[in-house]
Amino acid sequence: MRHRRTGSCSLAVLALIVSATACASGTGATATAENRPSAPTSTRSSHGTSASAGSSASSSTRPCLSGTVTVLYPPADNPLRSACLKLGTTIHLTLKSPANYGWAPVRSSSPNTVTLLDDHTASDGTRSATARAASAGTATLSSADTYTPDPHGPPSRAWQLTLTVVP
């Protein structure tokens, strides 16, 4: 049985609102979101600013991210489904695993567009991967978590992030 921390949810919602406001005004804001089962966060750490993973702005109105982008899953209740990246951007991905779950290797639908450089799992089931936006185009990074004590147990949950790379 999983228990939710309502305080964490409030903090995550506040972080999303702050980031959405920052995107709308054209300034950066640093925000932290706590773990929740359905939402990644991306952070442009090279410039100390962050872009909300779940802001309501479409990717066409948000600036494309560059430098180093950190994606944490699951941190909030509004999942990042897509992001725009500049060519050469590095993506650090962390898929945190609930107890008794483990993540499958991260896959790129277009390795020529988004190339996986590193992919490994920790003893607690958390998967870490590093990728680079290598050429213009669109690629989807994906993985799924599986209940490890019993392969016939609860169903796997899929995760994916569509990345559009621009020059």
C-alpha positions as CSV (number, residue, x, y, z in Angstrom):
1,M,0.0,0.0,0.0
2,R,1.4,3.4,-1.0
3,H,0.9,6.5,1.0
4,R,0.9,10.0,-0.5
5,R,2.5,13.0,1.2
6,T,0.0,15.9,0.7
7,G,2.6,18.5,1.7
8,S,4.8,17.3,-1.1
9,C,2.0,17.6,-3.6
10,S,1.4,21.2,-2.5
11,L,5.1,22.0,-2.9
12,A,5.1,20.5,-6.4
13,V,2.1,22.5,-7.5
14,L,3.7,25.7,-6.1
15,A,6.9,24.8,-8.0
16,L,5.0,24.4,-11.3
17,I,3.2,27.7,-10.8
18,V,6.4,29.6,-10.1
19,S,8.1,28.0,-13.2
20,A,5.1,28.7,-15.4
21,T,5.1,32.3,-14.3
22,A,8.8,32.5,-15.0
23,C,8.4,31.1,-18.5
24,A,5.6,33.5,-19.3
25,S,7.7,36.5,-18.1
26,G,10.8,35.4,-19.9
27,T,12.9,35.0,-16.7
28,G,14.2,31.8,-15.1
29,A,13.2,30.5,-11.7
30,T,14.7,27.8,-9.6
31,A,12.1,25.3,-8.4
32,T,12.2,21.9,-6.7
33,A,9.5,19.3,-6.9
34,E,9.0,16.3,-4.5
35,N,8.5,12.8,-5.7
36,R,5.1,11.9,-7.1
37,P,4.2,8.9,-9.4
38,S,3.6,10.8,-12.6
39,A,5.7,13.8,-13.4
40,P,9.3,14.5,-14.4
41,T,10.9,17.9,-14.0
42,S,13.6,19.3,-16.2
43,T,16.1,21.8,-15.0
44,R,18.6,23.8,-17.0
45,S,21.4,23.5,-14.6
46,S,24.1,25.2,-16.7
47,H,22.5,28.6,-16.2
48,G,20.9,28.0,-12.8
49,T,17.4,28.3,-14.1
50,S,14.7,25.7,-14.4
51,A,11.9,25.0,-16.8
52,S,8.8,23.4,-15.3
53,A,8.2,19.9,-16.5
54,G,4.5,20.5,-16.2
55,S,3.9,24.1,-17.2
56,S,0.8,24.7,-19.2
57,A,2.7,26.5,-21.9
58,S,3.2,24.5,-25.1
59,S,6.7,23.7,-26.3
60,S,6.3,26.3,-29.1
61,T,5.9,29.1,-26.6
62,R,8.7,27.9,-24.2
63,P,12.3,28.6,-25.1
64,C,14.3,25.6,-26.1
65,L,16.6,24.4,-23.4
66,S,20.3,24.2,-23.8
67,G,23.4,23.3,-21.7
68,T,22.6,20.5,-19.3
69,V,19.0,19.4,-18.6
70,T,18.1,17.3,-15.6
71,V,15.0,15.2,-15.8
72,L,13.7,13.6,-12.5
73,Y,10.8,11.1,-12.6
74,P,8.5,11.1,-10.6
75,P,8.5,14.5,-8.9
76,A,5.0,16.0,-9.3
77,D,1.5,15.5,-10.6
78,N,1.7,17.1,-14.0
79,P,4.1,15.0,-16.2
80,L,6.4,16.4,-18.8
81,R,5.5,14.8,-22.1
82,S,7.8,16.8,-24.4
83,A,10.6,19.4,-24.5
84,C,12.5,21.4,-27.0
85,L,16.3,21.2,-26.8
86,K,19.1,23.0,-28.6
87,L,21.6,20.9,-30.5
88,G,24.4,19.7,-28.2
89,T,22.3,19.7,-25.0
90,T,23.1,17.0,-22.5
91,I,20.2,15.3,-20.7
92,H,20.7,13.7,-17.3
93,L,17.8,11.4,-16.6
94,T,16.9,9.8,-13.2
95,L,14.0,7.4,-13.0
96,K,13.3,6.8,-9.3
97,S,11.8,3.4,-8.5
98,P,9.2,2.6,-5.8
99,A,9.9,-0.3,-3.5
100,N,10.0,-3.7,-5.4
101,Y,10.1,-2.0,-8.8
102,G,12.9,-1.7,-11.3
103,W,13.2,0.3,-14.5
104,A,14.1,-1.2,-17.9
105,P,16.9,0.3,-19.9
106,V,16.2,3.7,-21.4
107,R,15.6,3.6,-25.2
108,S,15.8,6.3,-27.8
109,S,13.4,6.0,-30.8
110,S,15.9,7.9,-32.9
111,P,19.5,7.3,-31.7
112,N,20.9,9.6,-34.4
113,T,18.8,12.5,-33.0
114,V,19.1,11.8,-29.2
115,T,22.1,9.5,-28.5
116,L,22.3,7.6,-25.2
117,L,25.7,7.9,-23.7
118,D,25.2,6.1,-20.4
119,D,22.5,4.0,-18.8
120,H,22.8,2.1,-15.5
121,T,20.7,1.1,-12.6
122,A,21.4,1.4,-8.8
123,S,20.7,-1.3,-6.3
124,D,17.5,0.4,-5.2
125,G,16.1,0.1,-8.8
126,T,16.7,3.8,-9.7
127,R,17.8,4.1,-13.3
128,S,20.2,6.9,-14.4
129,A,20.9,7.7,-18.0
130,T,22.7,10.4,-19.9
131,A,21.9,11.4,-23.5
132,R,22.9,14.1,-25.9
133,A,20.9,16.0,-28.5
134,A,23.1,15.0,-31.5
135,S,21.1,16.2,-34.5
136,A,18.0,18.1,-35.4
137,G,14.8,16.1,-35.3
138,T,12.5,14.4,-32.9
139,A,13.2,11.4,-30.6
140,T,11.3,9.8,-27.8
141,L,13.1,8.4,-24.7
142,S,11.2,5.6,-23.0
143,S,11.4,3.0,-20.3
144,A,9.0,1.0,-18.1
145,D,9.1,-0.1,-14.5
146,T,8.3,-3.7,-13.5
147,Y,7.3,-5.3,-10.2
148,T,10.5,-7.3,-9.4
149,P,9.3,-9.9,-6.8
150,D,6.8,-11.4,-9.2
151,P,6.8,-11.0,-13.0
152,H,3.1,-11.8,-13.0
153,G,2.4,-9.1,-10.3
154,P,1.1,-5.6,-10.9
155,P,1.4,-4.3,-14.5
156,S,4.4,-2.4,-15.7
157,R,4.1,1.4,-16.0
158,A,5.5,3.1,-19.1
159,W,7.4,6.4,-19.1
160,Q,8.3,8.4,-22.1
161,L,9.6,11.9,-23.1
162,T,9.5,13.3,-26.6
163,L,12.4,15.6,-27.4
164,T,12.5,18.0,-30.3
165,V,16.0,19.0,-31.2
166,V,16.6,22.3,-33.0
167,P,19.9,23.8,-34.3
